[in-house]
Amino acid sequence: MSGGLDNETLDTILDAIDEFAAQKLPDAVLLELDEKDEFPEKIVREMGSDLGVQLLFIAEECGGMGGDAMDVYRVPIRPVSLEACPGLAEAEPIHSWLSAPGPIG
């Protein structure tokens, strides 16, 4: 799909991230991660395995979602915008710098 994800698909992905964060990142977990100043690598990996977010910027014809640069930015920043985890806020700029400017494949 040229031009990235359609609004309905993007909203579905963002809603799934909201639900994932509500289930996997309750206040007690967030407080513990913040207190330890710890990056939740296991939870981020689960976002990939449970939600498939790693497929976001891979072209549809290669088995991905076909997201564009804006989608690749908006999806990973969602947990940060929900204040789901301060540690994710540290990773977001790195993700943005390393992200491809468009679909790969």
One Martini backbone bead per residue (centre of mass of N, CA, C, O) as a GRO file, in nm:
protein
  105
    1MET     BB    1   0.091   0.040   0.028
    2SER     BB    2   0.072   0.346  -0.052
    3GLY     BB    3   0.118   0.585   0.207
    4GLY     BB    4   0.055   0.371   0.401
    5LEU     BB    5  -0.164   0.354   0.640
    6ASP     BB    6  -0.466   0.333   0.713
    7ASN     BB    7  -0.663   0.457   0.955
    8GLU     BB    8  -0.788   0.189   1.053
    9THR     BB    9  -0.525   0.034   1.096
   10LEU     BB   10  -0.386   0.231   1.283
   11ASP     BB   11  -0.607   0.229   1.503
   12THR     BB   12  -0.585  -0.073   1.564
   13ILE     BB   13  -0.292  -0.070   1.657
   14LEU     BB   14  -0.322   0.146   1.881
   15ASP     BB   15  -0.535  -0.013   2.043
   16ALA     BB   16  -0.354  -0.260   2.096
   17ILE     BB   17  -0.143  -0.104   2.257
   18ASP     BB   18  -0.327  -0.007   2.479
   19GLU     BB   19  -0.406  -0.290   2.577
   20PHE     BB   20  -0.127  -0.399   2.630
   21ALA     BB   21  -0.048  -0.183   2.840
   22ALA     BB   22  -0.278  -0.246   3.041
   23GLN     BB   23  -0.180  -0.547   3.088
   24LYS     BB   24   0.158  -0.518   3.110
   25LEU     BB   25   0.142  -0.197   3.253
   26PRO     BB   26   0.101  -0.155   3.539
   27ASP     BB   27   0.169   0.055   3.787
   28ALA     BB   28   0.368  -0.133   3.936
   29VAL     BB   29   0.557  -0.174   3.694
   30LEU     BB   30   0.621   0.122   3.634
   31LEU     BB   31   0.746   0.187   3.908
   32GLU     BB   32   0.971  -0.023   3.897
   33LEU     BB   33   1.109   0.073   3.638
   34ASP     BB   34   1.159   0.361   3.735
   35GLU     BB   35   1.321   0.297   3.992
   36LYS     BB   36   1.541   0.120   3.816
   37ASP     BB   37   1.593   0.235   3.539
   38GLU     BB   38   1.436   0.040   3.328
   39PHE     BB   39   1.430  -0.148   3.044
   40PRO     BB   40   1.155  -0.330   2.879
   41GLU     BB   41   1.253  -0.565   2.681
   42LYS     BB   42   1.043  -0.790   2.710
   43ILE     BB   43   0.796  -0.613   2.637
   44VAL     BB   44   0.894  -0.522   2.360
   45ARG     BB   45   0.912  -0.808   2.243
   46GLU     BB   46   0.608  -0.868   2.284
   47MET     BB   47   0.509  -0.661   2.081
   48GLY     BB   48   0.613  -0.825   1.847
   49SER     BB   49   0.482  -1.109   1.902
   50ASP     BB   50   0.180  -1.005   1.966
   51LEU     BB   51   0.155  -0.750   1.737
   52GLY     BB   52   0.375  -0.708   1.494
   53VAL     BB   53   0.547  -0.429   1.478
   54GLN     BB   54   0.796  -0.526   1.301
   55LEU     BB   55   0.607  -0.506   1.024
   56LEU     BB   56   0.542  -0.210   0.957
   57PHE     BB   57   0.808  -0.135   0.743
   58ILE     BB   58   0.715  -0.366   0.565
   59ALA     BB   59   0.626  -0.468   0.285
   60GLU     BB   60   0.351  -0.633   0.180
   61GLU     BB   61   0.498  -0.818  -0.040
   62CYS     BB   62   0.689  -0.915   0.228
   63GLY     BB   63   0.474  -0.942   0.489
   64GLY     BB   64   0.386  -0.669   0.571
   65MET     BB   65   0.224  -0.345   0.630
   66GLY     BB   66   0.336  -0.074   0.479
   67GLY     BB   67   0.462   0.147   0.625
   68ASP     BB   68   0.552   0.461   0.691
   69ALA     BB   69   0.725   0.701   0.848
   70MET     BB   70   0.485   0.789   1.028
   71ASP     BB   71   0.413   0.508   1.136
   72VAL     BB   72   0.697   0.445   1.256
   73TYR     BB   73   0.650   0.674   1.465
   74ARG     BB   74   0.358   0.638   1.598
   75VAL     BB   75   0.371   0.353   1.721
   76PRO     BB   76   0.620   0.363   1.925
   77ILE     BB   77   0.506   0.628   2.080
   78ARG     BB   78   0.248   0.539   2.225
   79PRO     BB   79   0.348   0.444   2.508
   80VAL     BB   80   0.463   0.722   2.575
   81SER     BB   81   0.196   0.889   2.550
   82LEU     BB   82   0.071   0.698   2.792
   83GLU     BB   83   0.288   0.658   3.013
   84ALA     BB   84   0.386   0.351   3.027
   85CYS     BB   85   0.713   0.424   2.993
   86PRO     BB   86   1.001   0.587   3.050
   87GLY     BB   87   1.203   0.396   2.898
   88LEU     BB   88   1.073   0.439   2.614
   89ALA     BB   89   1.152   0.737   2.580
   90GLU     BB   90   1.457   0.669   2.533
   91ALA     BB   91   1.409   0.490   2.265
   92GLU     BB   92   1.264   0.664   2.051
   93PRO     BB   93   1.496   0.831   1.922
   94ILE     BB   94   1.651   0.586   1.824
   95HIS     BB   95   1.435   0.475   1.643
   96SER     BB   96   1.411   0.724   1.459
   97TRP     BB   97   1.710   0.718   1.357
   98LEU     BB   98   1.689   0.401   1.250
   99SER     BB   99   1.468   0.446   1.067
  100ALA     BB  100   1.311   0.413   0.794
  101PRO     BB  101   1.171   0.636   0.549
  102GLY     BB  102   1.042   0.359   0.446
  103PRO     BB  103   0.975   0.105   0.283
  104ILE     BB  104   1.077  -0.232   0.279
  105GLY     BB  105   1.115  -0.426  -0.039
   0.00000   0.00000   0.00000
